[in-house]
Amino acid sequence: MKTPVWHEVVRHFPSLTEALRRAYGDRLVAAVVFGSGARGDLSVSSDLDLLVVLNPCEADHRARLSFFWERVGEVLEGRFPIPLSPLILSVEEAQTFHPLWLDIVEAHRVLYDAGGVIARMEQQAQAYLRQGKVEAHSLGGRRYWRIRP
């Protein structure tokens, strides 16, 4: 069931996408919301998980976040009822398998994918699941992924 907070947040996805496109221009390859923001079970204590893929991308992670907050965060300030949690990766970083892919495949909402990065990420994660290279497990009510060699 989609929460009232989710309905408030999702109506701002177009402005988020536009802010990303203006800030990054041709460098923006992909943007995807994942986790509770994609599932629809956001609460007032949630954050909005956002993966942004750039080409080229600054090497320094602090510089990536600084640019995001200066160029995207300030534009959107006050529009979202919950904080944004951006993860900014280069195309190369996004194409290297990471367990985060599995969380994204499980629940995501693509905002922008000009380079097909998110689609390839999803295909690879689904292949790993089918091949038994990764398995979902629970411990103490929390879900985690077990990756096999």
C-alpha positions in Angstrom: 0.0 0.0 0.0 1.4 3.4 -1.0 1.8 5.8 1.9 0.6 9.5 1.9 4.3 10.5 2.1 5.1 8.5 -1.0 2.3 10.2 -2.9 3.7 13.6 -1.9 7.2 12.6 -2.9 6.4 10.9 -6.2 4.7 14.0 -7.6 8.1 15.7 -7.4 9.9 13.1 -9.4 9.6 15.1 -12.7 11.2 18.2 -11.0 13.9 16.0 -9.5 14.6 14.6 -13.0 14.7 18.0 -14.5 17.0 19.3 -11.8 19.4 16.4 -12.5 19.3 17.0 -16.2 20.0 20.8 -15.8 22.8 20.2 -13.3 24.6 17.5 -15.2 23.6 18.0 -18.8 25.1 15.4 -21.1 27.1 13.9 -18.2 23.8 12.4 -16.8 23.6 8.8 -17.9 21.0 7.4 -15.5 19.0 8.2 -12.4 16.9 5.8 -10.4 15.0 5.9 -7.1 15.2 2.6 -5.1 14.2 1.2 -1.8 11.2 2.5 0.1 10.8 5.4 -2.4 10.2 2.9 -5.2 8.2 0.4 -3.1 5.9 3.2 -1.9 6.3 2.5 1.9 8.0 5.8 2.8 7.3 7.4 6.1 8.2 10.8 7.5 11.4 9.3 9.0 12.5 7.8 5.6 15.0 9.2 3.1 14.8 8.9 -0.7 17.5 6.6 -2.0 18.7 8.0 -5.4 21.4 6.5 -7.7 22.9 8.9 -10.2 25.2 7.6 -12.9 27.5 10.1 -14.7 30.0 10.1 -17.5 32.5 11.6 -16.9 32.3 11.6 -13.1 34.6 13.3 -10.6 37.0 10.9 -9.0 36.5 12.4 -5.5 33.3 11.3 -3.8 33.1 14.4 -1.7 33.3 16.6 -4.8 30.4 14.5 -6.3 28.2 15.1 -3.3 29.2 18.8 -3.0 28.2 19.4 -6.7 24.9 17.5 -6.2 23.9 19.5 -3.1 25.0 22.8 -4.8 23.3 22.2 -8.1 20.4 19.8 -7.4 19.8 20.0 -3.6 19.4 23.7 -3.5 17.0 23.7 -6.5 14.8 21.2 -4.7 15.1 22.5 -1.2 11.8 22.6 0.6 10.0 20.5 -2.1 10.6 17.1 -0.7 9.0 16.2 2.7 12.0 13.8 3.3 15.7 14.1 2.8 17.5 12.9 -0.4 20.2 10.3 -0.1 22.2 10.4 -3.3 24.7 7.8 -4.4 26.7 9.2 -7.4 28.7 6.7 -9.5 30.6 6.8 -12.7 29.5 4.5 -15.5 32.4 2.1 -14.8 31.5 2.0 -11.1 27.8 1.3 -11.9 28.8 -1.5 -14.2 30.8 -3.3 -11.6 28.6 -5.8 -9.7 27.6 -4.6 -6.3 25.0 -6.1 -3.9 23.2 -2.7 -4.1 22.1 -3.8 -7.6 19.9 -6.5 -6.0 18.2 -3.9 -3.9 17.6 -1.8 -6.9 16.2 -4.7 -8.9 13.9 -5.6 -6.1 12.4 -2.1 -6.0 13.2 0.7 -8.3 11.7 3.5 -10.3 13.8 4.7 -13.3 13.8 8.5 -13.6 16.3 8.6 -16.5 18.3 5.9 -18.3 19.7 7.3 -21.6 22.7 5.0 -21.5 20.7 1.8 -20.6 22.9 1.4 -17.5 20.0 0.6 -15.2 18.5 -1.9 -17.7 21.9 -3.7 -18.0 22.4 -3.6 -14.2 18.9 -5.2 -13.8 19.6 -7.9 -16.4 22.9 -8.8 -14.8 21.4 -9.0 -11.3 18.5 -11.1 -12.5 21.0 -13.4 -14.2 23.0 -13.8 -11.0 19.7 -14.6 -9.1 18.7 -17.2 -11.7 22.2 -18.8 -11.7 22.2 -19.0 -7.9 25.2 -16.7 -7.6 23.3 -14.6 -5.1 20.6 -15.6 -2.6 18.3 -13.6 -0.3 18.5 -14.4 3.4 17.0 -13.0 6.6 18.5 -12.6 10.0 16.7 -11.0 12.9 14.0 -9.6 10.6 16.5 -7.9 8.3 17.2 -9.0 4.7 20.6 -9.5 3.3 22.2 -11.0 0.2 24.7 -13.9 0.2 27.0 -13.8 -2.8 28.6 -17.1 -3.9 32.0 -17.3 -5.7 
